[in-house]
Amino acid sequence: MSADYVQKLFADRIGGPQFGLKEEIYKFEKIKRVKKEALQANPHMELIDLGVGEPDAMANEAVVKRLAEEAMKPENRMYADNGIIEFKQAAANYMQYVFGVSDLDPETEITHTIGAKSALAMFPAAFINPGDITLMPSPSYPILGTHTAYYGGEVVHLPLLEENSFLPKLDSLNERILKKAKLLYLNYPNNPTGAVANVEFFKEVVRFAKKNQLIVVHDAAYAALVFDDEKPLSFLSVPGAKEVGIELHSLSKSFNMTGWRIGFLAGNSKLVKAFMTVKDNSDSGQFIAIQKAAAFALSHPEITEQTAAKYARRHELLVNALQECGFKATRPKGSFFLYTKIPKAVANGPQFQSAEEFSQYLLREHLISSVPWDDAGNYVRFSVTFQAKGVREEERVIDEIKARLSTSNFIF
């Protein structure tokens, strides 16, 4: 029998020799397991999934048709490397039309990405050395910090608190941290809180970045999904922003193109070039047919406006239902996420010490799936991307949620 030397060779960044020996269950894997158990215990009950973090609808029919047409063309079969100019120009036009950002050079200040996640994973490779610090909001998308840690850097979390409108308090950082910090990640409209930023905050960010020589990375995956009188806001629309940072846009959420894996990075030309250098050594670009279909989508921002209107309607229904059940839910101004404090207990029932406990209670007792966040207070994230075709079906789902939750006398 050959010696099992493989176990000794795992890199420290993923656990070293202990990799795989201790089962650490990721949050979403826990949800999946409890969901399975709840369905087995209640086989005749409908699961209402408010935990899904992706759109419920297909991509626009015209966009799908364009993909099919472009996929048939022999010239589109080649490697795309760092992207085609047609897509970059479409991205520049989109930034100008939707956000009023008119000074982006598609050749040097924009590049395509295979979705936002891969771009967020690659970006630290260009900047983080051992001992460098990345500043990231908490709670947030975990990938923002993962690769900084992989490269031997340190991640410092900035709590997003309700009393500060879920904006990070930049003045809370001490001199030691600021001296070693290189990257500042932001994400507005925010996942999971649904909060939006304003021009004043972004101006503060620019001043803060210049003063402390930081690079700002704004994950703008939900930037165009805003409601009511809120106007889409780009970090790059603020004077001086392009001097200190870049912004990531994705077609996953705004154009219902999650599995297509297409987005773009825009901003400071030096930062874009550094990212492209890393990307060139990581992938060979997204399928050109997808880029051309995505360019077509970007020229039709009304697709996103229609989707935003649907989410706004669903948010209104869900907030009203939760409020009737005692929750202090507030309708967000952007994204498809609703973030709300958990109750303390159920009258004559269980007490909840964490959002995870409450989330599991919702699944086991009511077959309602949510995502718990205990990073900065105890909250659950509901998503309005539940499966429902048309207004009547949406109302039916919300009425069912209300009927189930009203059977629990929550104490807040």
N, C-alpha and C positions, 0 to 999 in steps of 0.2 A: 504494500500500500504506500503510495507517494505521500510525502509530508505535505500537510496543508499550510503552506507558507503564505498563501494569499491573504489570510486574515491579518497578517503583520504589516501588510503593504499599503493599507488604505491611508489616504492623506489625512492629516490632522483636521483639515477644514470640514471634513464630513464625519469625523468621529475617531479617526485613527484606528488602532487595533480593536477598539470596542465597537466599531461600526457594525450594526445589524444584530449585536448581541443583546442590546436593551431596546425593547420596543417603545419608541416614543410616538404616540399617536397624534398626528396632525389634526388640528381643529376640525377641518372639513371631513376627514376620515371618521372622526368620532360621530359627527352628524349623520354621515352615511350609514354607520352601523346602528345607531339608535333609530334612524328612519326605517331600516330593514326590520328591526325588532318590533317597532310600533305597527308596521303594516302586517306582520305575521300575527300579532295579537289582535288586530282589528281588520281582518281580511275584507270585510264588507263596507268599510268606511273609506271615504275619499281623502287622499292626502292633499292638503293645500300647501303648496311649496312656496313660501315667501322668503326662501333663503337663496334662491338662484341669483347669481351675479352676472347674468348675461341676458340679452334681449329674448323675448318670447316669439318674435316674428321672424319670418324669412327676409332676406335681402330683397330690395325692390326688384320687381319683375324685369324692368328695363335694364337694370344693372346685370342681372343674371343672364339676360339675353346677350348683352354686350360681351360678357365673359365667354359665352358659348361661341360667338362669332370670332373673337380674338384667338381662342384656343385652337381654332381650325387653321390658323394662318401659320405656314412653315417658318416665317421669319421671327415668330414669337417663341420658338422652342429653345432659343439659346440662353446661356447664362446671362443674368441681368446685372451681376456685380453690384455696383453701388446705385443702380436705378436708372430709369430712362428719363430723358428730359421732359417728355410729355406729361409724366406723372408729377415731376417737380414743378413744372409750370402750372399745372392744375392746382397743386397745393398752394403755390404763391397767390394765384387768383382767388382761391378759397379764403386764404388768410386776409386778403384785402376786402373781399365782399362781406364776409361774415363778421370779422373782427376789426376791420379798419386798419390793418397792418399793411402798409403799402410799400415798404422799403426793403423787402426781402429779395435777394438775388437767387433765383432758382438754381443757378450753377454752383454757387459757393456757400450759400446759407440755408440750403434745404437738401435733405437726403431721405430716401425711403427707408423704412424699417419693416422687418417681418413681424409686425405687431409691436405694441408698446413694451410688452414684457421682455422680449429679447433685447430691446434697446436699453431698458433699465438695467438688465443684467450685464450688458457689455460696457456701459459708460464708465464705471469705476476703473476698468482696466487701463484707461488712459490717464488716470490721475492719482489713484490711491496706492501709496507705498506703505510698508509696515509702519504703524504708529500714527498714520494720518487719521483724521476724524471726519465722519459723515454725520450731518445733522438731519434727522428725519422725524416727521410727525408721528405721534402715537395717540390713537390707533392709526394704522395705515396698512397699505399693501406690503406684505413682508419682504417682497423681492427688492424693495428700496434699500434694504440694509444687508441682504444676504451676501452680495459679492464684495462689499467693503470688508466684511468679516473674512471672506475667503482670501483676500489679498493681505491679510494681516492688519487691517485697519480697525478702528474703533467706531462703534455706532452710539451716538448720543441721541436720546429720545426727547422730543419736545411735546409735552402733553397737550392735547386738544381738549380744552375744557369748555363746558356750556356757558360759563360766566364770561368767557372771552370770545363768544360767538364761534367757537371751535377754530380759532386762529391761534397759531403758536405765539408765545410771548418771547420775542427775540431778545429782549433785554434781560432775560433770566439767566443767560449763559455767562459763566465766569471767564476770566482772562486765559486760564490754562487751556480751556476748551477752544476758545476763539483763536488762540495762537496756532493750534494744530488742525483746526477745521479747514477742509477744502471744499466739500460739497454740501449744499443745502437743498434738500428735496421738499417740494410742495406739491399739492394736488387739490385743485379747485375747479369746478364743484367737487366736493370731497367724498371719497369712499373711506369710511362707511357713514359719515355724519350727514351727508347731503348739504353741508354748509357751502356757501359761496364766498369768494373774496371780493373786495372792492378796489377801486383805483388807489385809494389812500393807503391801503395795506400793501399793495404791490409797489407803490412809491417808497414806502418804508423799507421794503425788502431790498430795493435797489440801493438805497442809502446804506443799509446794513451790510450788503454784500461788498460795496466799494470800500467802506470803512475797514472791513475785516478781511478783504481780499479773498472772497468766497466765489464759488461758481454756483449759480442757481439752476436747478433742474426742475422745471415745472411740468408735471404729468397732467396734461390737459385732456385726458381721455373723455371727460364728460362736459367739456367746455361749451358745446353748443346745445346741450340738453338743459335749458333753463326755462322757467315758467313765468307766466303773467307779464309783469312789466320789466322783469329782469332781462337785460341785454347780454348776449354772449360777450365774455371778457377774456382777452388774451393778455398774459403777462408781457408779451412783446409789444403791446400797444402803449405801454408806459415808457416815457422818456428815460433813456439810459439802460433799459432792460437788456437790449441786445449787446451792450458792452459787458454784461456780467453773466449772461446765461443763455440757456436754450429752452425750448418748449417741445414737448412730445404730444402729437395728435394721433388718434387711432380711429379707424373707421369701424371698429368692432361694435362700439356702443351707439355711436351717432348714426350709423347707417345699417345697423343690424347685420354686420359682416364679421362676426366673431371668429368663425373658423377659417376665414379667408386669410388671416394674418397679414394685414397691411396697415401701415401708418406712415407717419413722417416725423422727422426731427428738424426743427428750424431754429435759427438764431445766430449767435456769434460764429463767424466764419472759422476762427481758429478751433473752436470747440467742435464744430461740425466736421472739420478736417480730421481732428484727432479721433472722433468717433468713427469716421469712415475708414481710418487706418486700422482700427481694431476690428471693425465689421468686415473689412476686406480679408482679414485673417481668420474670420469666424464662419462666414457663409458666402454663398455665391449669388445672393439676391433672390427676391421673390419672383415667381413665374411672371413673365412679361404680360401675359394675358390678364392676370389679376391686376397688375399695375394699370393697364389700360382701362379695364372695367372700373377700377377705383378712381381713375382720373375722370371718367364719365360721372360717377357718383358725386365727386366733389363739385362738379359743375351744376349739381341739382341740390342745393342746400334745403330746398323745400321738403325733401325726404325726411330730414332731421326735424324740421318744424312740425311735420305731421306726427312723428313719433313722440316729440315732446308734448304735444297737445294730448295725446293718449295717456302719457304718464301723469300729466297734471290732473287729468280727470280721475285717474285711479288713486292718486295720492289723496285727493279730496274725499273720495269714498272711504278709503282706508283710515284716514285720520279721524273722520266723523265716527266710524265704527269703534275705533280704539278709545276715543274720548268717552263714548257712551258706556264703555266697560271700565272707565276709571283711569285710563292712561292719560298722562299729560303730554300727549303727542302733538307735535307741531309740524305743519306741512313744510317740507323743505323747499328751497328756491331753485334747486337744480339736482340733477342725477335721478336715478330711479330708486334711490335708497331712502328709507325712513328710519331714523335712529332715535330710540326712545328709552328712557330709564325703565328698569324692571320694577315690578312691585316687590314689597318686602316679604309678603306672605299671602297665602290663601286663608281666609277665615275658617277656623277649625280644620286647617290643612297644613301643608308643608310651608316652612320658611325658606327663603332663598338667600344664600350667602354670596352667590355669584351669578353672573349672567348665564354662565354655562349650565348651572343647576336649573335656572328658569327656562332656558331654551329646551333642555331635555324634558322638563315638565310639559311644555307646550306640545312637544312631539308625542310623548307617551300618553298624555291624557286627552289631547285634543287633535292629534294628527296634523298639527300646524308646524311647519318647519321655519326656523329663523336662524340667524347667525349671532352667536354671543360675542360680546367684546368686554373684557375686563381690564383693558390696558389703562384707562383713565376714567375710572368710575364704572359702574355696572349697567351696561346698556345692551339692547338687542337691536340688530339690524333687520328690518323687513324690506323686501324688494317688491316693487309693483310690476315685476315682469312675470307674474303668475300666468298660467295658461288660461286664456279666455278669449273667445272670438266675439267681438262686438260688445256694445254697452250693456245689453240685457244679461249676457253671460258674466260680465264683470260685476254687475249688481248682485247676481245670484251668488257668486263666490264670496263677495263681501258680506252679504246677508248670512251666509253659512259661517263665516269667521265670527261675526257678531253673535250668532246663536250659540256657537260653541264656547266662546270666551265668557258669555254672560252667565254660564252655569257655574263659573268660579267667582266667588266673591273676593276679589283681590283687595289687599290692603297696601296702601302706598305710604 
